[in-house]
């Protein structure tokens, strides 16, 4: 039976609502060279079929990720790649000095072509869009097993985060652009992921982006943990509804190419976002939230014994 982490690692690509992967057989490619270019080259031992361990170390160092990890007490790191399956390219950083069983950084990504027939994205109809899809990403600090009052446990966390999400996203953006990809895409598992990503990402659906903007606007007095747990545990109410607001799983995009940036900056997209934000009003029931255990279904009281389904930046 798959473990909780295995279930979630393989879930996100199936959660795509408005985008779909384009099978290579559906692409009209004139020759084998273009086919090889699409999947990233001929060497299946390279990450995304293009990056060696050496080049990835250089990327991580140049973006300040390795120095920041050293500052946090991770003296020696081991980089592990799994690249045989082009749809599940995995990268893991594990600390070997001191020796830790838990990964410090883990990600599973899929590089491919995507298309959409969504009615709100007519400008992109008929296009095959090369993207880097984040199926799974985890950043955690196993050297710090306790959560601090000022940074309480977020849904899915087994250890506190590293505070390196921005650096990692900058690195992934550079990596994606080097591979000629037009966007980074993900489907955030938890509300705090979506809120943290929102500095760079936009929901593909402008209606959903407007809802997220309304959540940020109306719940801004509260901490990130209260907002995230509240949304997941039915403690966030919408003014126009007599029932708790249900959290959603949809595609967020970090646009990298001119045409993808043009899509999220277009008048039609921005106006749709504004209309949606004005239609929604939210409030958090703190009394109800205070009575709820801060556990996800299937979790035990001790997070170190729960399933590892961390997706935190």
Buried (B, 14 or more C-beta within 10 A) or exposed (E): EEEBBBEBBBBBBEBBBBBEBBEEEEEEEEEEEEEEEBBBBEEEEBBBBBBEBEBBEEBBEEBBBBEBBEEBEBEEBEBEBEBEEBBBBBBBBBBEEEEBEBBBBBBBBBBBBBBBEBEBBEEBEEBBBBBBBBBBBBBBBBBBEEBEEEBBBBBBBBBBBBEBBBBBBBBBBBBBBEBEBBBBBBBBBBBBBBBBBBEBBBBBBBBBBBBBBBBBEBBEEBBBBBBBBBBBBBBBBBEEEEEBBEBBBBBBBBBBBEEBBEBBEEEEBBEBBBEBBEEBBBBBBEEBBEEBEBBBEEBEEEBEEBBBBBBBB
